[in-house]
Amino acid sequence: MRIKLSNRLQAVARYIPVGLRVADIGTDHGYLPVYLAVNDISPQVIASDRGKGPLASAEQLVGLLSLENQVSLRLGDGLSVLAPGEAEVICIAGMGGMAITDILTAGMAQAKAAKRLVLQPQRNVAAVRHFLVDNGFKLVAEDLAEDDGFYYEIIVAEPGEMQLTDLDAEFGPLLLANGHPLLKDFLSLRERDLTRLLDAMADNNSPDSRRRKEQLEQEISRIAKVIAELE
Ligand SMILES: C[S@@+](CC[C@H](N)C(=O)[O-])C[C@H]1O[C@@H](n2cnc3c(N)ncnc32)[C@H](O)[C@@H]1O
């Protein structure tokens, strides 16, 4: 059976080397583990979720495709479902950046024992990059995927060291260095969204609002500068 992933999950799957044991934390529907199993990318996949409902839908899919020998299901919070070293690649996709850093903090032994982390934070991506570098990981790849007009950032990290400026963390050092083909469109959309937000706040002059407007103006101008450098 052919499993068709969204562009977002396809981009996550692209960074999973063939032949390694993988854990997908917060698997929900289980599409990624099933894709990895069906395509013989991973010999053994752990599909885990803290929600009984999501894990039940993953279980249903695994059963439907008779993949029980290749995909094991685990109910539990974050990396607590893994023994250190059990998963060589840990994927965490489709969650907020803070949820991802909380999971990695609580399961640092398991995260450090993995060869690779493949992360797809929905928000607070800069905080995830800072967290990784501050905790003994280096970014080895970054990617962007687009689905239905929304853009998603994928971060691939391995144990190691690297330097990261605030600007790198904000825009992605490897996305910038490689001039990712979607980067300009992604940043233009972000610039448009922030400009709309700023316009909507035009009449609000409370001290908090003025501070927020100033931050937005600075962010918009940083984005405009990066876009200009990409042109
Ligand atoms: C939006 S879904 C993402 C599903 C899938 N990973 C994807 O990218 O399409 C987030 C899933 O993460 C699970 N989740 C959130 N926090 C978690 C945690 N700390 N440990 C395990 N699962 C978690 C939720 O129950 C939910 O099923």
The ligand as a Gaussian input file, in Angstrom:
#p B3LYP/6-31G(d) Opt

LIG

0 1
 C       -0.899000      18.118000      16.233000
 S       -0.515000      16.479000      16.609000
 C        0.844000      16.174000      15.524000
 C        0.778000      14.783000      14.982000
 C        1.952000      14.381000      14.100000
 N        3.191000      14.334000      14.838000
 C        2.088000      15.314000      12.916000
 O        3.070000      16.062000      12.864000
 O        1.208000      15.315000      12.042000
 C        0.268000      16.572000      18.191000
 C        0.204000      15.240000      18.937000
 O        1.180000      15.294000      19.974000
 C        0.667000      14.693000      21.125000
 N        1.429000      15.223000      22.261000
 C        1.456000      16.502000      22.715000
 N        2.306000      16.607000      23.761000
 C        2.838000      15.368000      23.943000
 C        3.764000      14.825000      24.867000
 N        4.327000      15.581000      25.814000
 N        4.074000      13.506000      24.782000
 C        3.503000      12.722000      23.834000
 N        2.599000      13.179000      22.940000
 C        2.276000      14.473000      22.991000
 C       -0.813000      15.065000      21.112000
 O       -1.573000      14.153000      21.877000
 C       -1.130000      14.984000      19.612000
 O       -1.610000      13.709000      19.250000

